[in-house]
Amino acid sequence: MPRRNTPRSQRRRRPETGASTFSGATSRTESGPSGAESERYTVRTVPGSRATKAYRCPGCDHEIAPGTPHVVAWPTDDIGGADERRHWHNGCWTGRGTRGPTRRWS
């Protein structure tokens, strides 16, 4: 193992951010799938290394394979919270304004 010549007290530390984090992922608020500004969603990016399960994308109705980076979105104003979370492909979430969900979940 190579030697570190920098004293521990002078090593760079990660800057603390004001955004809420969960396992290192930051959350942000964006407009929802319909594109209306009144419909706000909390969005969290999931890196491929943290994606361990298969999910169904509501934007294209295809499976998101384990190991694929994607986003998780849920309504900010809704009381459902975790029950309303949906996993989207990055491209499907980016293009949500031009195309809506392909199916409605219940």
VENLINLIN-V57974 format. One line per field, one symbol per residue. ss: DSSP state (h for helix, s for strand, l for the rest). burial: + if it has 9 or more other ideal C-beta (glycine too) atoms within 8 Angstrom, else -. A space follows every 10 residues. Layout:
BEGIN
ss: ???
burial: ???
END
This chain:
BEGIN
ss: lllllllhhh llllllllll ssllssssss slllllllls sssssslhhh llllssllll llssllllls ssssslllll hhhhlssssh hhhhllllll llllll
burial: ---------- ---------- +---+++--- +++-----++ ++++-+---- +----++++- ---+---+-+ +++++----- ---+++++++ -++-++---- ------
END
